[in-house]
Amino acid sequence: MDKVILFLLKRKVILYLCTFLIVLTGIGALFSFHVELVPKTNLPWIEVNISGGALPPEEMVEKVTKKIEQELKSVTGIKNFSSKTGTGFSGISILAEDGEGEKVKQETQNIVNRLRNEFPKVVDTVTVTQTNLGDEDLIDYAMVGADTQTMLTLLKTTIKDRIESIPGVKEVVVSEDGFENKVAITFRPERLTAYRTTAADVVGQLQGANWKKAVGILENPGFDTVVMIDNSLKNVEEFKAILIKTPKGKVALEQLATVSDLRGSVKDAISMTEGDLFVQISVKRAAGSDLITTQKKVEEVVRQINDEAGGNYELRVMFESVSFIKKAITNLSRDVIIGGILAILVLWIFLRNWRVTMVIATTLPLSILMTFIALKAAGYNIDMVVLISLSLSIGLIVDAAIVVLESIYHLREKGMQLKQAIVQGSKEVIAPVFASQLTLIVVFLPLVVADFEQWLKPILHTIAFTVTSTILASTIAAFLFVPIFSERFLQHDKQLQPRSETGKNGVVSLFQRLLLLTLRHRILTLLVALAVFVGALSLFPLIKMGNGLNANENQIFATLTMPDGTSLEQAQTAAVEAEKALRELSDVNQVFFTAKKETVELNITLVTKSQRTQEKEAFMQEVNGRLNAIDGVEQTSMTFGFSGKSAPIELQVAGEDLEVSQSISAKVEEMLANIPGVVNIRNDFERGKEKVTLIPNQEAMSQLKVDSESLDSQISLLLGEQPLSTISQNGIETSIVARFPETWVTHPDQLQQIMIRTETGSQVPLRELVDFHFSKSPITIKHEKGEQIITVSAELLGTDIGTAGREINEKLGTVELPAGYKIEIAGDLKEQNNTFTQGIIVLVAVVSLIYVIMVAQFGRLSQPFIIMLSLPMALVGVILGFVVTQRTFGEMAMIGLIMLVGIVVSNAILLIDRINLLRSRGMGLEEAIVQGTRDRVRPVIMTKLTAILGMLPMGLAVAEGAELEAPLATGVIAGLIFHTLVTLVLVPVLYSIFEGIREKRLARKKAHRTADL
C-alpha cells in the first residue's frame, strides 16, 4: 500500500483528474434521477378476477373458484393463495415465492385460459395481473358542480383526452361503477296484456330494429365502393317511436313500455363532498415517467380546465402523494446536508485545524457522488428509502477517512515529516480499516437473502445496495484521496507541537482516568455491565412493537358498516353526519365519501404535519370516537396511509360449516373485547340472503310443451334485464336494456303466479312447471389455501401490536374448538412474528460472519470473542432509546439494529488492533491497553459523533416522512451512544482479563518446559 501511496503522491494529477470525472459524472447522475416514493419492483402478488352474470356464490365456488384452486395446488413456486367469491364474481390472490412472480403469473394465466371453456357461459371478464410496489397511481380528482350525466360525458371525452395527451400519463380511469350508463325499456304489463303480446315478442323485434351492415361492394377500375345500410338508432326518441307488431296491429314502443334515459343517475352508490355529488377520475402515469414532473404537467392542464369551466364545474384534488413526497424528499435531503455539516463541524471541534478538516470536507461529497454514480448504473431512482440510506451513511462515510487522517495527524503531532506521516499513518491502519469496513458490508448479506415479507424485500435490497456503495466509496476515498488531499492541504501547515493537556485532551484524560479505575476493579466492572444488561432486558416489554410502513401520513381511509337492511338513503345520511363531524377537526383538510347500502367509505385528507395540532395516536382516537358515535353505525375500521390495507389484528377461523365457524368467531370477538386497546372488532361473515331454487319438472314441461331454454329466457326477462343493443353518442357506448318494473315481482308467491308462454302460444303459471326449494345463499365465500374461512379483524388504539399480540397468544388457547376447526393468526400479527423471527436469524448470521472476519483479522479466537461480548451493551442503548422515545419498533428499527452490529464492532476492531500493535513493539499488557485506548479515544469519539449527528435530523422526526425514518435512526443513535462508552471501557477490561489469562497460561507452559529441561 505504501508503494501505491508514494506513486500517487508523485502523480497527483491522476487523482485530480479522477476527482474531476467523479464530480462531473456524479452531478450528471444526480440530475438525471427520477423521484419516487418507494422503490418500484414487480412483486410476486398475482390477482385473478373473474366476473359475469349473477350466479350465486356457491355455484361460482363450485364451477369457477374450486377448479382454479385445485390446479394452483400443483403449481410450484406458490407460497400461499386465498379467494373471495360472491354473486357473479370470484377473486383469487396468489403470493408467489421470491423471484417466481413472472413464472407463477404465466402458469396461472395458462390455467385460467385452459379452464375458461368450462366456466359458465355468463362469465365474460377474466383478468390475471401482477402487483407493483411503487405503483402507477398519480393523482385522483373529484369533479363537482354539474349534473352527473354532464360530468361523466365530459370526463369520458374531452377531459380524458386532454389529460391522456400529457407526456408521462398512461391513462385516465373514470370511476363510473356507481352510475348508470343505460337506457331502460320498462314494460307495462297491463299494456302488453291489452295488446295481446308478450315481452319476449317485443324483445325479439327490438333486437332486430337497431342494426348497420355492409351489403356489398361496387367494383370499379382503380377503386371500390362499399355499400352499407345504416338502420341504427341514434337517440332515445327514436327508440320510443319504433313500431311493434302485435295481434291488434302496429303500435309505438312507448305505448307498451316506458323508455327512460338513466345515463348518469345514481345506481347503487352515491359519492359526495361538501354536499355536492362528485365523479372520481384516477390519473395513471406511464412506466419510467418522473412522478413530480408528470403531476406538475397534469395540475397545469387541470388548472386550465377549471378556468375554462367558468364555475359550471370543478376538478378538485381527491388524493395525491406528490406533495407529501416532495416534502419528505426535501426534508430528507436537508437531513443529509445537515448531517454532513454536523460531521464536518465535529472534526473541526476536535482537531481545531481547518486544513485537516478540509481533507474530510473534500472526501465526503466525493463519496456521495460516487454513490450516486453506482445508484444510476444499477438503475435506482431517488426515493425515501435511498435518502434514508444516505442519511444513515453520512456518519459512516467519514469513518474510514477519519481513522486514516487521525493516524496521519497523530504522527504529525509527534513531529514526523508530512510525506512520511502520510505513508506510515495509512499503512498502520489499512488492515483494521478494511476489516471494520467489511463488517459494515457483510451485515447486508443475510439481510437480503432472508425470508422477510415480499413487500419488504425491495426496501431491504435498496438499503443494502445504497449503504454498501457508500461504504465502498468511502473506503476508496480514505486510502486514495485522503493521503493526496492531506499532502495538498497540510504541506503549508505550521509544524505541530506536542499536544497539551487542555482542550481536546480533556476528554482523553477523562476516559484514561475512567479506564484506570475500571482496570483496578475489573470484576466489579463486569458485574455492573451485567446488571445494566439484565435491567435493560426487564424494560423490553415497555417497547411499542409494530410493523407496516405507512409512508404517506396524510391520508386516512375509514369504512362504516351499517346494520343489515340499511337503505342507500340511510347510509347517505350517516355519511353526511360523518363528514360534518370530521370537518370540525382542525387537522382535517378534505373529506370525500361514497355511501352504499350498509356501508360508507370515507377518504380523509389531512393538513401537512407541521400544521397539525394533535399527535397521531390522539387524533386517531378522536376520529374513531366521532365515527362510532354516529347513529346506525355498527362497526368502524380505519387505516392510516394507504387504502385497502388490512387491519393490524386478524384471526382466521377455518372449517367447513359456516354457521359453526361463525359461532367460533363470536367467541374470538368476545376474547378480543377483553384485551385493552383492541377496538372496532368485527368479522367478515355475512348472513346469507334468502334463496329460492327452481327445479324444473321435466314431465310437466314435456306435457305443457315448454323447453328448458325457453323457460330460462322467459324467467330471466321477467326478473332481470335483457340486453338489446347499444347506441353511441360522442364516442360513448350506452346499453339498451329491457326489463319489467322492479315492483312487479317482489315475493316468491308472486313468482309462482307469473305466466310462461308455451310452444302453442298458451300461457301457464310457473308453479305448474317447476318445484320451489327455499334456502339461504351466502353473500361471499372466502378460502385460504382452499379452506373455507371467516376472518375476525380489529384495530389498535392506545396499545401496540406487540402487547396485544402477546395477550392474544395467551388467551387464544382458551377458545374451545370442535373437531375439524382451527384458529390461525393472520395479517400484520402473523407478519410481525415472521419479521422478528427472520430478524433474529439474520442477527445471528451477521454476528457469525463478523466473527469470522475478525478471526481472520486477529488470527485468534479469543480477541474477536471479546468484541462479541460487548455487543449486548449496544442492545441496552437500543432498548433505552425506544422506551424513552416511545417510538414503534418495527421493520425499519430491525434493519437499524442489524446495521448497528456492523457499526459498533468497527471501532472495537481498531482499538484492539492498536493495542496489539503497541504490544508487538514491546509494550507491556496494561501499558499497551492504556496507551492504545488513549490513542483511539479521539478517533472513536469523532467517528461515533459524526455517525450520531449525521442521523440526528432523522431521529428528531419533525416533518413528513418521519414515520419511516425515525425508528431506524432511533435504534442506531441510542445503540451508538451507549456502545461508544462500552468500546472505550468494557472492551479494554475484557481484553485485560482474556489476555491476562492467556499470558499466565503461556508463562506456566514456559515454566513447565524450563523445569523439564
JOPEFEN-V39026 format. One record per helix or strand of 3 or more residues. SS is the DSSP state (A for helix, B for strand). FROM is the first residue (numbers start at 1). LEN is the number of residues. If there is no record, write none. Layout:
# JOPEFEN-V39026
[[SS:FROM:LEN] [SS:FROM:LEN]]
This chain:
# JOPEFEN-V39026
[[A:2:9] [A:12:21] [B:41:11] [A:57:16] [B:78:9] [B:89:8] [A:101:18] [B:125:9] [B:137:8] [A:148:17] [B:169:7] [B:182:6] [A:189:6] [A:199:9] [B:211:10] [B:223:9] [A:236:5] [B:243:4] [B:249:4] [A:253:3] [B:257:5] [B:269:5] [B:279:7] [A:291:19] [B:314:7] [A:322:30] [A:354:24] [A:384:30] [A:418:32] [A:454:37] [A:505:16] [A:522:17] [A:540:3] [B:555:8] [A:568:16] [B:588:9] [B:599:8] [A:609:3] [A:616:13] [B:633:8] [B:649:6] [A:658:16] [B:678:6] [B:689:8] [A:698:7] [A:708:12] [B:722:8] [B:732:9] [A:748:6] [B:755:3] [B:763:3] [A:766:3] [B:770:8] [B:780:5] [B:787:10] [A:801:12] [B:822:5] [A:827:32] [A:862:24] [A:891:30] [A:925:32] [A:962:51]]
